[in-house]
Amino acid sequence: MLKEKRQGLTDRITEGVIWKQILLFFFPILLGSLFQQLYNTADAVIVGRCAGKEALSAVGGSTFSIINIFVGFFTGIASGATVVVANFYGGKQEKEVSRTVHTSLMLSLCAGVLFGAAGIVFAPVMLRLLQTPENIFGQSLGYMRIYFAATPANLFYIMGAGILRAAGDSRRPLYFLIVSCLANIPLDFLFVAGFQMGAEGAAIATVLSQILSAVMVFAVLCRDKACYGLIPGELLHCSGDIMKRVLRIGIPAGLQSVTYGLSNGVIQSKVNSFGTDNIAAWSAYTKLDGLYWMTVSAMGIAVTTFVGQNLGAGKMDRVKKSMWECMGMTVVMAGLISIFFYAFADFFFGIFVEDAGVISLGVSQLHFLTRFYVIYVVVEILSGTLRGLECVVVPTIISILLVCGLRVLWIVAALPVSNTMETVMMSYPITWIAAAVAFVLYYNYYMKKNGNTDG
C-alpha cells in the first residue's frame, strides 16, 4: 500500500496532463506561502495598530532585510536538497532518496546553530550598516535577537518542507503553515497588545510559531515509512557525496538569494534616509508585495520539482512543456495581481496604519512598482527550470551581476542626480528587464547545447 501511494505521488508529476498536475502541486504551495505571509502581515498590522509606526518600522524595516539574507541563503541550500531528492525520487532510487534526506536534515540543524549564533552576535553591526534610525534601533535589535534564537527550528522546517515537496507532497507543508498561522495571530495579540511588548512581542509570537512548524515536520517525517521518512539515529550518518551534490546546487542558489538580500539591504538603507514615514510605508508595501512574490516563487518551486523529477525519469519532453506551461500561467497570475493591487492600494495601506501621510506614500510606491511585476516572471521561471536541470552556476552569475550588481550600481550612480524614492524604486524594473533578457538567451543556449532544442 505504501509503495502504491508513493508511486501515485510520482506519477502525479511524471505522467498526465502537465498544467493540471502543476496546478494541483502549485496551489498548496501558494496557500502555504499565503499563510506564511499572513502571519508576517499579522505581525505588521498588530504592531502598527497597537504599538505605533516606530514599532512597525522596527519589525518591517532593516530587520526584515537582514533576516531575509540569512533565511534566503539557507532556502537556497535547501533548494539543492529539493532538486537532488526530486531527481532520485523521479528515478525511483529509494536508497539515495533516504541518504539525501538524512544528510540534508543534519545540514539544516548545523546551519541553524551557526546562523543563529551569528545573527545574535552581529545584529547591532548589521543594523548600523543599514543606517537604522536611533528611534527604532532598540526595538529592531530586540526583534532580531529573539528571531535568530529560533533559527535551528526554522531551518529544519524549511528543509523538511522542501523534502516533502520534492517527493510530490505539497499538501502537508500547507497544513503545517495553517496551524502555525492560526497559532501566531493570537500569540501576537497576547504579547504585543496584551503584554505591551512591541516589536519584541511580535518576535516571540513568530518564534513560537516556527518551533511549532518544526515539531510538526519532525513528527510527520518520523512517522512516514516512505523512502523519504526520517530515522533520527541516521542523522549522524551523513553522506559526503550527497552533501557535495546538495551544496553544489544549493550554495550558488543561496548566494543568489544573499545577493538579492544585500541589494535589497542597500535599497532599505536608502529608504531609511527618507525618514520614518517612508520607512513605515515601505514596510507595509513589502508585506503587500510579498503576496506577489509568494505567487511567482511558488510557481518557481513547482517548475523546479517538476523538472527535477522528470529529468530523473528521463522525460525531457515534459521538462520543456513544464517550463512553458508554468511561464504562461504565472504571467496571467502576475497580471491579475498587478491590477488588483493597483485598484485597491488605498484600502490595503489603510489596514496597516491610520497616518494619512504614510498611506499616501505607500500607495505611490505600490502604484509605481506593480506596473512592472510581469517582467520578473521570466527570471523566476527560467531560473527554476535551470535549477531543476541542476544548472546553477551561470543563472547565479546572471542574478548577481544583472539583478543585484546592476541594482546597486543604479543606486550609486542615479541617487546623487535625483535623490527621490522614485529613483530608488526604478532600480527594480531596470534590473528585472536586464536579467529577463539574459535568462532567455542563456536558457535557449543551454537547451541547444544539450541537444534539447526548445520549440
Phi, psi and omega in degrees: 000317180296320180292324177295319179296317179298316180298324178296321178294321179294313182298333180298334181257323185265358179224166172088184181288121190297310186296326178292317181292324177297315181294322177297325178279323186290315188297320174298322177296316180298314180296323176297317177296325178298315179292325174300313179294327181296316181281339169292318179291325178300320174305310185294315182295311183294318178294315181298320182282322188262337185236356174096172186289334177294316178294322177299317178297324180293323181284322189249000183269247182298323181300319180298316180295316183292313180300320180297329178296311181293308182294322180297321179297315181288327176299323175297316177297319178298327178295330174297317177295322180299315180297315182294315178299314181299319181295312178296320182294317177296329178272003178061037177262082191295322180297319180291327175300313182298317178299320180293319180299309184290321177296317183291320180292323176295322176300320181295321180292316180295316179295325179298317178296315182295310182294321180298314179297317179297319180297318180294315184289317188262007180305313180299319181297316181295320178294323177294319180299327179271010176057043179296126181301148183298327185290347177238003185298314183298315180292323178297317180296315179299317179299312183297315184294322177293317181299313184291338179298334182257017183303319179304318179294318181296315182290327176297318177297314181302314181292315181297318179295322178296323178295315179298317180294322179299330178274006177093006182255096178260000183278314185294321172304327175296315180299321180299317182289326177297314179297317180297318179296315180296331176280324186293320185297309176296329176294323175301311180299321181296308187276327182272306182278318183285305182271357178055046183263002176059222183297324179294325176296320177297322179295317179298317179298316180295317181298315179298323179292320179294321177297320178299318178300316180297319180297319180294318178298315179301314182296317182292316180294325178290324183283329184289130180262008177288175184294341178265011178290159183256129170247105188310321181296338181279352181298333181279352181255072181283149179260122181296318182291323176294316179302316180298319181292317178299314182289328178298324177274319189283322183296313175302319178296321178294318177297322176300315179294320179297316181294326171300313180296319179295317179294322176292330174295321175298317177300315181297321180296325178287322175299319179302329182288348180267004173100170187298322181298317178292324177296314180296318179295317179293324177298315178293320179300316182298330177291317177292316179302329179299333178296323176290312184296325180292330179291309181290327178293321178298320177289328175297319176296318181298313183291325177298314181294316180297316180294317181299313181291319181289330173296316178297327179275357179075028183249079184291334177297322178287332175300309182293318180294324178300317180299310184296319182288324174296318180300311182298314181294322182289324176300315179298315180298316180297320178296317180295319178297317180301313180297316182297313179298315183298320184288327187243027184301315181300317181297315183298315182290333176294339177291323186280313185220162177257347181295117184297324179295317179295318179299315180298317178296317181296319179298317180295322178296314182295316179299322182293312190276332181296338180294344185246003186304318189297335182297320185291343180305318181300316180298312185294314185288317179291323176297316179296322178295313180296324177296318178297332176276005182064029174253106188233338188292306181296316175303323178294318179298318178301313182294318181295316184280313190266339174264303188278308182298313180296326179295314179294319178301319178299315180299315182295319185276323189271325184299321177298335179277318181219096186274075182226163176296327179298322177294318177300312184293331181297342179298334182287301182298325180300314183285328177297317181296313181299315181292321180299316178298315181297319180293321177299313180297316183288320179301314179297320177296316183296316182295320179291319180300324182264016174074024180237072181300133187264115183201000000 
